[in-house]
Amino acid sequence: RHSPTGRGYDTFLGYFHHANDYYNEQLPFTATGVASICDPEYVDLWLNDGPATGMNGTGVYEEEIFRNHTLATIQQHANMLRAGSDQPMFLFHSFHIVHTPLEVPKEYLDEFSFIVDEGRRKYAAMVKYMDDVV
């Protein structure tokens, strides 16, 4: 009852913690620096009221998973409208990107190879990824 679907949303794709790995959706010790919170590592990606089976742990960049889910939700609603539905849609897409850990696909990182500081380079690449998604 404390999940988004328990509070009135029809669907939910997301996580309940923070700083999970962008490729395996695990929350490692390095995410928070507190061993008791993250030991053992666990997967934190949920679809509606259960684990996002088939999406989590696939090695697909997490923001791509969120983008694809958002686009599919919009397409599904468009199909409903074409079929005569007049149901409105509210969609909330909150980006996880530009949040630790700083991870981004290599092709985006390569665009900022001129930035010497590794953290700033990764951050710039993540912002570019988000801009491309929007």
N, C-alpha and C positions, 0 to 999 in steps of 0.2 A: 504494500500500500504506500510505501515511501518512494516508489519508482515513478518515473514520468507517466507510465501508463496507469499507475495507481492514482495519479493525480489528474486524470482527465485527457491525457494525450492518447491518440489512437495508436501511434507507433513510436518507437524509440530505438535509436542506434547510438551507442555511446559507451562511456565507461563511468565508474563510480569513484575512482581514485584520481590520480593525476600522474603525470610524468612517466607514463608507460612507454615502452619501446615502440617506435613507429613501424617496425617490421614484424615483430612477433607478439605484440600487444601484451607482453609481460611487464610486470612491475618489478624491476630489479632493485637490489640493495642500493645501487648507485643513484637511483632516482631520488631518494630522500636522505640517504646516509644513515638511516636508522635500521639496523638489522632486524629488530623485532617486528617491524611493520612489514618487511618485504621478504622474510625468510620462512618458508621457501618461496621462490618466485611464483607468481600466479598470473594467469591470463585475465585481463580486465577489459573485455569487449563484449557488450551485451546487445541483443536484438529483442526488443519488447521486454519480456519478463524472464529471459533465459540467456545462456551463453550464445554468442553469435556463431554457432556451429557452421563451419564451412567458410567463414570469413576470417576468424581469428587464427593466428599462427600460420598463415599461408605465405608469408614473406612479401605480400603486396603492401606497398606503402600505405599506412593507415589513412592519410588524408585522401588518397585515391579511393579507398573503400567508402569513406564518408561522402565524397563527391558523387561516386556512382550511385549510392543509395539515395542521395538527394535528387539526382536527375531522374532516377527510376520512379521516385515518389511523385515528382512533378508530371512525368509522362503518364503515370497511372491516373492522376487526377484529370489530366487533359482528356484521356480516353473516357473517363466517366462523364465529363462535360459534353463530349461529342455524342455520347449515348443518351443524353437528355437530362443528366443530373444537374441540379442547381446548387448542390452542396458546396459551400465555400471551403477554402483550404487555408490553413495557417501552417506555415513551415518555419521552423527555427533551426538554423544551421550555425552552430557555434564552432568556430575553428579551434582545433587543438594545436595547430601549427604555431610556430614561434613560441614554443614552450619547451622546456627541457623534457627529455634530452634533445640536444640539437642534432637532428638527423634529417637528411634530405637526399633525394635521388642524386646520383653522381652527376648526371647531365646538368642539373641545376647548380651544383657546387662548382663544376668546371667553369660556368659563366662568370664566376667571381674569383678566379684564380689570382687576380691582381691584388686582392686584399690579403695582406700578410698575416694578420691575426686570425687564427683558425676559427675561434668563436664568432668573430664578426663576420667572417666569410660564410660560415654556416647560417648565421642569422639572416644575412642578406639573401642567401639562396632560398631560405624558407619563406621569407616575405615575397620573393619573386614567385615562388610556387603558389602561394595563396593568391597573389594578384592574378595569376594565370587562371586559377579556378574560378575566381569571381568573374 
